[in-house]
């Protein structure tokens, strides 16, 4: 599920599902970097970075559940949300390039093990094929190949869009559908 959004006059595609996706992550091919590693900045090679927000001051990602609760303690709309919805709203509060008119909202990943919300700077979920990416590890500044996956290594992760509903526990499936046809 996706939708279009605009930043500084350019259209982008972003995730927009209303339900959390449990156990989902992004596998980056031919790289020792995980998708929750901050994106490459400055003089770093592109392939040395992942998809997560770069470091900021004050730190907005990754942010622990306790830090998010403290950050939003005076905000009546979000202070009492469950951890997944809070992470979704936290990521959705960020405006790209300080563009107040943008309807682009970042996706996020919540890590249950570490109780951290990771905002994803890169919302893309798949880039494969020789036309679009280069799997040659020696070409560190070429686009990397990546794909979404439900994998045991992502068992503590939950992928979130800006549209996660506050009552997802009642209206969304928690486990994969069994024997669906």
C-alpha positions as CSV (number, residue, x, y, z in Angstrom):
1,X,0.0,0.0,0.0
2,X,1.4,3.3,-1.0
3,X,0.5,6.9,-1.8
4,X,2.1,9.9,-3.5
5,X,3.5,12.9,-1.7
6,X,5.3,16.0,-2.7
7,X,8.5,17.6,-1.3
8,X,9.8,20.9,-2.8
9,X,7.8,20.3,-6.0
10,X,9.0,16.7,-6.5
11,X,6.6,13.7,-6.3
12,X,7.6,10.7,-4.2
13,X,6.0,7.4,-3.3
14,X,5.7,6.3,0.3
15,X,4.2,3.5,2.4
16,X,0.7,4.3,3.6
17,X,-0.7,1.1,5.2
18,X,-3.1,1.5,8.2
19,X,-1.8,-1.6,10.0
20,X,1.7,-2.4,11.4
21,X,3.7,-5.0,9.5
22,X,5.3,-7.3,12.1
23,X,8.6,-9.0,11.4
24,X,9.4,-6.9,8.3
25,X,12.6,-5.4,7.3
26,X,14.7,-4.5,4.2
27,X,17.6,-6.7,3.1
28,X,20.4,-4.8,1.5
29,X,22.3,-7.1,-1.0
30,X,26.1,-7.3,-1.0
31,X,26.5,-5.1,2.0
32,X,27.4,-5.5,5.7
33,X,25.2,-2.6,6.4
34,X,21.7,-3.1,7.8
35,X,18.7,-0.9,6.7
36,X,18.6,0.6,10.3
37,X,22.0,2.1,9.8
38,X,21.8,5.8,9.2
39,X,22.1,7.0,5.6
40,X,25.5,7.9,4.2
41,X,26.2,11.6,4.6
42,X,29.1,13.9,3.8
43,X,32.1,12.0,2.4
44,X,30.8,8.5,3.2
45,X,30.3,6.1,0.3
46,X,26.6,5.5,-0.5
47,X,26.9,1.8,0.3
48,X,28.3,2.5,3.8
49,X,24.9,3.9,4.8
50,X,21.5,2.3,5.4
51,X,18.0,3.7,5.3
52,X,17.7,5.3,8.8
53,X,17.7,9.0,9.7
54,X,21.2,10.5,10.0
55,X,22.2,11.7,13.5
56,X,20.6,15.0,14.5
57,X,20.9,17.3,17.5
58,X,18.7,16.9,19.4
59,X,18.5,13.2,18.5
60,X,15.2,12.3,16.9
61,X,16.0,8.8,15.7
62,X,16.5,6.3,16.9
63,X,14.5,7.3,20.0
64,X,13.7,5.1,22.9
65,X,10.1,4.6,24.0
66,X,10.9,6.4,27.3
67,X,12.5,9.3,25.5
68,X,9.4,9.5,23.1
69,X,7.1,9.5,26.1
70,X,9.1,12.3,27.7
71,X,9.3,14.3,24.5
72,X,5.5,14.1,24.0
73,X,4.4,14.2,27.7
74,X,2.6,17.5,27.2
75,X,0.9,16.6,23.9
76,X,-2.6,15.4,24.6
77,X,-2.9,13.8,21.1
78,X,0.0,11.4,21.4
79,X,1.1,11.1,25.0
80,X,-1.0,8.1,25.9
81,X,-0.7,6.2,22.6
82,X,0.7,2.6,22.6
83,X,4.3,2.2,21.5
84,X,3.7,1.4,17.8
85,X,1.2,4.2,17.2
86,X,3.5,6.6,19.1
87,X,6.4,5.7,16.9
88,X,4.3,6.1,13.8
89,X,3.2,9.6,14.9
90,X,6.7,10.6,15.9
91,X,8.0,9.8,12.4
92,X,5.0,11.5,10.9
93,X,5.8,14.7,12.8
94,X,9.0,15.2,10.8
95,X,8.9,17.5,7.8
96,X,11.4,16.9,5.0
97,X,13.7,19.8,4.2
98,X,11.6,21.9,6.7
99,X,8.9,22.0,4.0
100,X,5.8,22.8,6.1
101,X,3.6,22.4,3.0
102,X,4.8,18.9,2.2
103,X,2.5,16.0,2.8
104,X,5.4,13.6,2.8
105,X,5.7,11.6,6.0
106,X,8.5,9.3,6.9
107,X,7.9,5.6,7.7
108,X,9.4,4.1,10.8
109,X,10.5,0.8,12.3
110,X,9.9,-0.1,15.9
111,X,12.3,-2.5,17.6
112,X,10.5,-4.4,20.4
113,X,13.8,-5.7,21.8
114,X,15.5,-2.4,22.2
115,X,12.2,-0.4,22.6
116,X,13.4,2.1,20.0
117,X,11.7,3.9,17.1
118,X,13.8,4.2,14.0
119,X,12.7,6.8,11.4
120,X,13.5,5.7,7.9
121,X,15.0,8.5,5.8
122,X,14.7,6.3,2.7
123,X,11.1,5.0,2.2
124,X,11.9,2.8,-0.9
125,X,11.4,-0.9,-0.3
126,X,12.8,-2.6,-3.4
127,X,15.5,-1.9,-5.9
128,X,16.6,-4.8,-8.0
129,X,17.9,-5.6,-11.5
130,X,21.0,-4.5,-13.5
131,X,19.3,-1.4,-14.8
132,X,18.6,0.1,-11.4
133,X,21.4,-1.1,-9.1
134,X,24.9,-2.5,-9.1
135,X,25.7,-5.5,-7.0
136,X,29.4,-5.0,-7.4
137,X,30.8,-4.5,-3.9
138,X,33.8,-2.6,-5.2
139,X,31.6,0.2,-6.6
140,X,30.8,1.8,-3.2
141,X,28.9,4.8,-4.6
142,X,26.6,3.0,-6.9
143,X,23.0,2.4,-5.9
144,X,22.6,-0.7,-3.8
145,X,20.1,-3.5,-4.4
146,X,17.5,-4.1,-1.7
147,X,14.3,-5.9,-1.1
148,X,11.6,-6.2,1.6
149,X,11.5,-9.4,3.6
150,X,9.9,-11.1,6.5
151,X,12.9,-12.8,8.0
152,X,13.8,-14.3,11.4
153,X,16.4,-11.5,11.7
154,X,13.6,-9.0,11.7
155,X,11.4,-10.8,14.3
156,X,11.6,-7.9,16.7
157,X,10.8,-5.2,14.1
158,X,7.5,-3.7,13.1
159,X,7.3,-1.6,10.0
160,X,5.0,1.5,10.3
161,X,3.6,4.1,8.0
162,X,2.3,7.5,9.0
163,X,-1.3,6.1,8.7
164,X,-1.1,3.4,11.4
165,X,-4.5,3.6,13.2
166,X,-4.6,4.2,16.9
167,X,-6.7,1.1,17.4
168,X,-4.6,-1.2,15.3
169,X,-4.7,-3.9,18.0
170,X,-8.4,-4.4,17.4
171,X,-8.7,-3.9,13.7
172,X,-5.4,-5.3,12.3
173,X,-4.1,-8.9,12.0
174,X,-1.2,-9.5,14.4
175,X,0.0,-12.7,12.6
176,X,0.4,-13.6,9.0
177,X,-2.8,-15.0,7.4
178,X,-2.8,-18.8,7.4
179,X,-3.9,-20.9,4.4
180,X,-5.1,-17.8,2.5
181,X,-6.3,-18.4,-1.1
